[in-house]
Amino acid sequence: MWFKKKPRILVIGLDGTPLSFIRENLEKGNLPSLKDLFARGSLVEISSTHPFVSCVAWSTYMTGKNPAKHNIFGFIDRKPGTYSVYIPNSSNMTSTTLWELLSDNGRSVLIMNVPVTYPPRKVNGYLVSGFLAPKLDGATYPPELALKLKTMDYEIDIDPWRARENLDNLCPDLMQVLKARVSAFIRLLKERKWDFAQLHIMETDRLYHFMWQHMEANHPKYAREFMEVVKTIDQAVGEIVEAAGKDVIKVVMSDHGFCSVKKEIYLNHFLEARGYLRYRKEGAKSLEDIDPKATRVFCMDPGRFYVNLEGREAEGCVSQSDYARLLEELKGELEQLTDEDGNKVVKDVFTKDEIYSGPNLTIAPDIVINPVDGYDPKGAFGKQTLSGKGPIVGMHTYHSAMLFVEDHDLKAGGSVVDVTSTICQVMGIERPDDFDGHSLIA
């Protein structure tokens, strides 16, 4: 009797890589491995999440759900009912992940370096936590995998402060970490059986944040180093694809786009100047420094606004009856917000009911903005000006994320949340009813 073989999938995540950048460099001949791979399937643009930060976007991808269902709203979230904050991780995620779903369906998995997978959850296979894992010990499932990775000189991430101190440190550090990660992943690919494997390349996002503007400006030193890293990543993709074998469907994706930073926009300064926010003291540095009795709205990275609402916040001063009116007022002011030179800085303003739905809606930000490209929204407290510029010269965009699936035609117009349903269809796994996304297979 003939049995149809169950499809196997390899996913390569290129964090923050814009489709526009990929297409430009495919034409220039800078990405031979990706060019060869992309000739065997469909490549389309997808959109990101609101807000378009990696932890939210990859949480949305790995759960197939919006933030009000998976409970990850930013790199830093506030503790409900308080003015203190915490760094969310997988223990705060209130949804099942794709790899848990696959494991429950008898498929074996190999997951490496995906953000917000720390602490690692139990899977049918291997899981190596990525961004935000403090160290390798305790960041793997099974736990003994960490010892094996240490013998391969595996590192979770570069130390970004070294790049802040001296940009010359960036590319050598990225190359070192990337080389060890790819080598370890290929070794694990070959050593054990798997049905679904995913490698996340965080090095792209690091590179773009520190050097995107230098690349666009054709900086004599850093533009060359930028492209050397990009070409090395392309070569690594080729090595991974070859190691995975021909009987595996390859998927390449990114979670958001990228552009150069023109200015950082300090939104709590805007709120203070308009009378929405007051501090207890001079020299404010954190959310705990606001005066809750005189603050109606505060902002957290990147452009998430919270109303200081009675009954929801610890010392909320905005009544339920004033809530809707305040949202409309604030939305109108944000839509008209300009920088010191009169440039519009906000493209879209969304209330939470417009972009989120689910059991965690009550703790979601009340308003989220989508900025004009180049104007990086910041939730820093105590700033004395509306805008500034720091060492980070690249920022995320909502548009220009990408998805490639080998041997399949894809529909355009999807988003990160749709990729999970797409993978389920390719692998023959029933899409859960509580997924927000839909398959993009044409």
C-alpha positions as CSV (number, residue, x, y, z in Angstrom):
1,M,0.0,0.0,0.0
2,W,1.3,3.5,-0.9
3,F,1.3,6.1,1.8
4,K,1.7,9.8,1.1
5,K,4.7,11.2,2.8
6,K,4.0,14.0,5.4
7,P,5.5,17.3,4.3
8,R,8.5,18.6,6.1
9,I,9.3,22.3,6.5
10,L,12.4,24.4,7.1
11,V,11.8,28.0,8.1
12,I,14.5,30.6,8.0
13,G,13.7,33.9,9.8
14,L,15.6,37.0,8.6
15,D,14.6,39.4,11.3
16,G,13.6,42.8,10.0
17,T,14.6,42.2,6.4
18,P,12.5,44.3,4.0
19,L,11.3,42.7,0.7
20,S,12.3,45.9,-1.1
21,F,15.9,45.5,0.0
22,I,16.0,41.8,-0.9
23,R,14.6,42.5,-4.4
24,E,17.1,45.3,-5.0
25,N,20.1,43.0,-4.0
26,L,18.7,40.0,-6.0
27,E,18.9,42.2,-9.1
28,K,22.4,43.3,-8.2
29,G,23.6,39.7,-7.9
30,N,24.5,40.1,-4.2
31,L,22.3,37.2,-3.0
32,P,23.0,34.1,-5.1
33,S,21.7,31.6,-2.6
34,L,18.4,33.4,-2.1
35,K,18.1,34.0,-5.8
36,D,18.4,30.3,-6.5
37,L,15.9,29.4,-3.7
38,F,13.4,32.1,-4.7
39,A,13.3,30.8,-8.2
40,R,11.6,27.7,-6.9
41,G,8.5,29.2,-5.3
42,S,6.5,32.4,-4.5
43,L,7.8,35.5,-2.8
44,V,5.3,38.2,-1.5
45,E,5.2,41.2,0.7
46,I,3.4,40.8,4.0
47,S,2.7,43.4,6.7
48,S,3.9,43.3,10.3
49,T,2.0,43.9,13.6
50,H,1.0,46.9,15.7
51,P,3.4,47.8,17.2
52,F,5.9,46.4,14.7
53,V,8.6,45.2,17.1
54,S,10.2,41.8,16.9
55,C,8.8,40.4,20.2
56,V,5.2,41.2,19.2
57,A,5.6,40.2,15.6
58,W,7.3,36.8,16.3
59,S,4.8,36.1,19.1
60,T,2.0,36.8,16.6
61,Y,3.7,34.5,14.1
62,M,4.3,31.6,16.5
63,T,0.8,31.7,17.9
64,G,-1.2,32.7,14.9
65,K,-3.0,35.3,17.1
66,N,-3.1,39.0,17.8
67,P,-1.5,40.5,21.0
68,A,-4.8,40.6,22.9
69,K,-4.8,36.8,22.7
70,H,-1.1,36.0,23.1
71,N,-0.5,38.8,25.7
72,I,2.8,40.2,24.3
73,F,2.4,44.0,23.6
74,G,6.0,45.2,23.5
75,F,9.6,44.6,24.6
76,I,8.6,46.1,27.9
77,D,5.1,45.8,29.2
78,R,3.5,47.4,32.3
79,K,2.3,45.3,35.2
80,P,-1.5,45.7,35.1
81,G,-2.9,48.0,37.7
82,T,0.5,49.5,38.5
83,Y,3.1,52.0,37.2
84,S,5.9,49.4,37.1
85,V,7.2,47.5,34.1
86,Y,8.6,44.1,33.2
87,I,10.2,42.4,30.3
88,P,7.7,39.8,28.9
89,N,8.8,36.3,27.9
90,S,7.2,33.0,27.0
91,S,5.9,32.6,30.6
92,N,3.7,35.6,30.0
93,M,2.4,34.3,26.6
94,T,-1.2,33.1,27.0
95,S,-1.3,31.1,23.8
96,T,0.0,27.8,22.4
97,T,2.9,28.1,20.0
98,L,3.2,26.6,16.5
99,W,5.8,24.1,17.7
100,E,3.6,23.0,20.6
101,L,0.8,22.5,18.1
102,L,3.0,20.5,15.8
103,S,4.3,18.5,18.8
104,D,0.8,17.6,19.9
105,N,0.1,16.4,16.3
106,G,3.1,14.0,16.5
107,R,5.5,16.1,14.5
108,S,9.1,16.5,15.7
109,V,10.6,20.0,15.8
110,L,13.9,21.8,15.9
111,I,13.6,25.5,16.9
112,M,16.6,27.8,17.3
113,N,16.9,31.4,18.4
114,V,13.3,32.6,17.9
115,P,12.5,35.7,20.1
116,V,10.2,35.3,23.1
117,T,10.8,31.5,23.4
118,Y,12.5,31.9,26.8
119,P,11.9,30.1,29.1
120,P,11.7,27.2,26.7
121,R,8.5,25.2,26.6
122,K,8.4,21.4,26.3
123,V,8.3,20.3,22.6
124,N,8.7,17.0,20.7
125,G,12.3,17.7,19.8
126,Y,14.8,20.5,20.5
127,L,14.2,24.2,21.3
128,V,16.9,26.8,21.8
129,S,15.6,30.1,23.1
130,G,16.6,33.3,21.4
131,F,16.5,37.1,22.1
132,L,15.8,38.0,25.8
133,A,17.2,34.7,27.1
134,P,19.8,35.8,29.7
135,K,22.2,32.9,29.2
136,L,22.4,29.5,27.5
137,D,21.9,27.6,30.7
138,G,18.2,27.3,31.2
139,A,17.5,28.4,27.6
140,T,17.2,25.0,26.0
141,Y,14.8,22.1,25.8
142,P,15.8,19.5,26.8
143,P,18.1,21.2,29.4
144,E,21.1,19.1,28.6
145,L,21.2,20.5,25.0
146,A,22.9,23.6,26.5
147,L,26.0,21.6,27.3
148,K,26.2,20.3,23.8
149,L,25.8,23.8,22.3
150,K,28.6,25.2,24.6
151,T,31.0,22.8,23.0
152,M,30.1,24.4,19.7
153,D,30.9,27.9,21.0
154,Y,27.2,28.8,20.6
155,E,26.0,32.3,21.8
156,I,22.5,33.6,22.1
157,D,23.2,37.1,20.8
158,I,25.9,39.7,20.5
159,D,26.4,42.3,23.2
160,P,24.9,45.4,21.6
161,W,26.6,47.7,24.0
162,R,29.9,46.9,22.4
163,A,28.5,48.3,19.1
164,R,27.2,51.4,21.0
165,E,30.6,52.0,22.4
166,N,32.5,51.4,19.1
167,L,30.7,50.6,15.9
168,D,33.8,48.9,14.6
169,N,32.9,46.0,17.0
170,L,29.6,45.3,15.4
171,C,30.4,43.3,12.2
172,P,33.1,41.1,13.7
173,D,30.8,40.2,16.6
174,L,27.9,39.5,14.3
175,M,30.0,37.3,12.1
176,Q,31.3,35.3,15.1
177,V,27.9,34.6,16.6
178,L,26.3,33.9,13.2
179,K,29.0,31.4,12.2
180,A,28.6,29.4,15.5
181,R,24.8,29.5,15.2
182,V,24.6,28.3,11.7
183,S,27.2,25.5,12.3
184,A,25.2,24.3,15.4
185,F,21.9,24.4,13.5
186,I,23.3,22.4,10.6
187,R,24.8,19.9,13.0
188,L,21.4,19.4,14.7
189,L,19.6,19.2,11.4
190,K,21.8,16.2,10.4
191,E,21.9,14.5,13.8
192,R,18.2,14.0,14.5
193,K,14.9,13.4,12.7
194,W,12.6,16.4,12.4
195,D,9.5,17.4,10.6
196,F,9.7,21.1,11.2
197,A,12.8,23.2,11.7
198,Q,13.3,26.9,12.2
199,L,16.4,29.0,12.5
200,H,16.0,32.6,13.4
201,I,18.8,35.0,12.2
202,M,18.7,38.0,14.6
203,E,22.0,39.3,13.2
204,T,20.1,41.1,10.4
205,D,18.1,43.2,12.8
206,R,21.2,44.1,14.8
207,L,23.0,45.1,11.6
208,Y,20.2,47.2,10.3
209,H,19.7,49.1,13.6
210,F,23.3,50.2,13.8
211,M,24.2,50.5,10.1
212,W,21.1,50.9,7.8
213,Q,21.6,54.7,7.3
214,H,25.3,54.2,6.7
215,M,24.4,51.6,4.0
216,E,21.9,53.9,2.4
217,A,24.4,56.8,2.5
218,N,27.1,54.5,1.0
219,H,29.5,55.2,3.9
220,P,33.0,54.3,2.7
221,K,33.7,51.8,5.5
222,Y,30.4,50.8,7.1
223,A,28.4,50.3,3.8
224,R,31.0,47.8,2.7
225,E,31.0,46.0,6.1
226,F,27.2,46.0,6.0
227,M,27.1,44.2,2.6
228,E,29.8,41.8,3.7
229,V,27.5,40.6,6.6
230,V,24.5,40.4,4.2
231,K,26.5,38.3,1.7
232,T,27.7,36.0,4.5
233,I,24.1,35.5,5.7
234,D,23.1,34.7,2.1
235,Q,25.9,32.1,1.9
236,A,24.7,30.7,5.3
237,V,21.1,30.3,3.9
238,G,22.6,28.3,1.0
239,E,24.4,26.0,3.4
240,I,21.3,25.5,5.6
241,V,19.1,24.8,2.5
242,E,21.6,22.2,1.3
243,A,21.9,20.5,4.7
244,A,18.1,20.3,5.0
245,G,17.8,18.2,1.8
246,K,15.6,18.3,-1.3
247,D,12.6,16.6,0.3
248,V,11.9,19.6,2.5
249,I,9.8,22.7,1.7
250,K,11.7,25.9,2.5
251,V,10.1,29.0,3.9
252,V,11.9,32.3,4.3
253,M,10.2,35.2,6.2
254,S,10.8,38.4,8.0
255,D,8.7,40.1,10.7
256,H,8.8,43.8,9.6
257,G,10.7,46.2,7.3
258,F,13.4,48.7,7.9
259,C,14.3,52.3,7.1
260,S,16.8,55.0,8.2
261,V,16.0,57.0,11.3
262,K,15.5,60.7,10.6
263,K,14.6,61.6,14.2
264,E,13.5,59.9,17.4
265,I,10.2,61.3,18.6
266,Y,9.8,61.5,22.3
267,L,6.1,61.1,22.8
268,N,6.0,61.6,26.6
269,H,7.5,65.0,25.9
270,F,4.6,65.7,23.5
271,L,2.1,64.5,26.2
272,E,3.7,66.7,28.9
273,A,3.7,69.8,26.6
274,R,0.0,69.3,25.8
275,G,-0.9,68.9,29.4
276,Y,-1.7,65.1,29.4
277,L,1.2,64.1,31.6
278,R,2.9,65.5,34.7
279,Y,5.9,64.2,36.7
280,R,6.3,64.0,40.5
281,K,9.9,65.5,40.2
282,E,12.5,66.8,37.9
283,G,14.8,64.4,36.2
284,A,12.1,61.7,35.6
285,K,13.5,58.5,34.1
286,S,10.7,55.9,34.3
287,L,6.9,55.4,34.4
288,E,7.0,55.3,38.2
289,D,8.1,59.0,38.1
290,I,4.8,60.3,36.7
291,D,2.3,62.1,38.9
292,P,-0.8,59.8,38.5
293,K,-3.2,62.3,40.0
294,A,-2.3,64.8,37.2
295,T,-1.5,62.4,34.4
296,R,-4.3,61.5,32.0
297,V,-2.1,59.6,29.4
298,F,1.3,58.1,29.3
299,C,3.3,56.4,26.5
300,M,5.5,53.4,26.3
301,D,7.8,52.2,23.4
302,P,7.1,52.3,20.5
303,G,4.1,54.6,20.4
304,R,1.7,52.8,22.8
305,F,-0.5,55.1,24.7
306,Y,-2.3,54.3,27.9
307,V,-5.1,56.3,29.5
308,N,-4.7,56.6,33.3
309,L,-8.2,55.2,33.8
310,E,-10.1,55.0,37.0
311,G,-10.7,51.4,38.2
312,R,-8.0,50.1,35.9
313,E,-4.9,51.9,36.9
314,A,-3.6,52.1,40.5
315,E,-4.4,55.8,40.8
316,G,-6.4,56.4,37.7
317,C,-7.7,60.0,37.3
318,V,-9.7,59.7,34.0
319,S,-13.3,58.7,34.6
320,Q,-15.0,56.0,32.4
321,S,-17.4,58.7,31.1
322,D,-14.4,60.8,29.8
323,Y,-12.5,57.9,28.3
324,A,-14.0,57.9,24.8
325,R,-13.9,61.7,24.5
326,L,-10.2,61.7,25.6
327,L,-9.3,59.0,23.1
328,E,-10.9,61.0,20.2
329,E,-9.1,64.2,21.4
330,L,-5.7,62.5,21.6
331,K,-6.2,60.7,18.3
332,G,-6.8,64.0,16.6
333,E,-3.7,65.6,18.1
334,L,-1.5,62.7,17.2
335,E,-2.8,62.7,13.6
336,Q,-1.7,66.4,13.4
337,L,1.6,66.0,15.2
338,T,4.6,67.5,13.5
339,D,8.3,67.8,14.4
340,E,10.1,71.1,15.0
341,D,10.5,71.5,11.2
342,G,6.8,71.1,10.5
343,N,7.1,67.5,9.2
344,K,4.2,65.1,9.8
345,V,5.4,62.2,12.0
346,V,2.4,60.0,12.4
347,K,0.9,58.0,9.5
348,D,-1.9,56.2,11.3
349,V,-3.5,56.2,14.8
350,F,-5.4,53.1,16.0
351,T,-7.5,52.5,19.0
352,K,-7.1,49.1,20.6
353,D,-10.6,48.0,19.5
354,E,-9.6,48.6,15.8
355,I,-6.5,46.3,15.9
356,Y,-6.9,43.9,18.8
357,S,-9.5,41.4,20.1
358,G,-9.2,38.7,22.8
359,P,-9.2,38.1,26.5
360,N,-6.2,40.4,27.2
361,L,-7.9,43.4,25.5
362,T,-8.4,45.2,28.8
363,I,-4.7,45.5,29.4
364,A,-3.8,46.4,25.8
365,P,-2.6,49.9,25.0
366,D,-5.5,52.3,24.3
367,I,-3.9,53.8,21.2
368,V,-1.1,52.6,19.0
369,I,0.5,54.7,16.3
370,N,2.1,53.8,13.0
371,P,4.7,56.5,12.3
372,V,5.8,58.0,9.1
373,D,9.0,56.2,7.9
374,G,12.0,57.7,9.6
375,Y,10.3,59.0,12.7
376,D,11.1,56.5,15.4
377,P,8.5,56.7,18.2
378,K,10.0,56.5,21.7
379,G,8.4,56.2,25.2
380,A,11.4,57.7,27.1
381,F,10.4,59.8,30.1
382,G,11.8,63.1,31.1
383,K,13.0,64.3,27.7
384,Q,13.3,68.0,27.3
385,T,12.8,68.1,23.5
386,L,10.3,66.5,21.1
387,S,13.0,64.9,19.0
388,G,16.6,63.8,19.0
389,K,19.0,61.3,17.4
390,G,21.0,58.5,19.0
391,P,23.4,55.8,17.9
392,I,20.6,53.7,16.4
393,V,20.3,54.8,12.8
394,G,17.8,52.2,11.5
395,M,14.2,51.7,12.6
396,H,11.4,49.2,11.9
397,T,8.5,49.7,9.4
398,Y,5.0,48.1,9.3
399,H,5.3,47.5,5.6
400,S,7.7,45.5,3.5
401,A,8.1,42.3,5.6
402,M,8.3,39.2,3.3
403,L,7.3,35.6,2.9
404,F,8.6,32.9,0.6
405,V,7.3,29.4,0.3
406,E,8.9,26.8,-2.0
407,D,6.7,24.9,-4.5
408,H,3.6,27.0,-3.7
409,D,1.8,30.1,-5.0
410,L,1.1,32.7,-2.4
411,K,-1.6,35.4,-2.3
412,A,-0.4,39.0,-1.7
413,G,-1.8,41.3,1.0
414,G,-1.2,39.1,4.0
415,S,0.5,39.7,7.3
416,V,2.7,38.0,9.8
417,V,-0.3,36.5,11.6
418,D,-1.2,34.6,8.3
419,V,2.1,32.7,8.1
420,T,1.1,30.2,10.9
421,S,-2.1,29.2,9.1
422,T,0.0,28.9,5.8
423,I,2.4,26.5,7.5
424,C,-0.4,24.5,9.0
425,Q,-1.9,24.0,5.5
426,V,1.4,23.0,3.9
427,M,2.0,20.5,6.7
428,G,-1.5,19.1,6.7
429,I,-2.3,20.3,10.2
430,E,-5.8,21.5,10.9
431,R,-5.9,25.3,11.6
432,P,-7.2,25.9,15.1
433,D,-10.4,27.9,15.3
434,D,-8.9,30.6,17.5
435,F,-6.3,31.6,15.0
436,D,-6.6,35.1,13.6
437,G,-4.7,34.5,10.4
438,H,-5.6,32.6,7.3
439,S,-3.5,30.6,4.8
440,L,-1.9,32.6,2.0
441,I,-1.6,29.6,-0.3
442,A,-3.3,30.6,-3.5
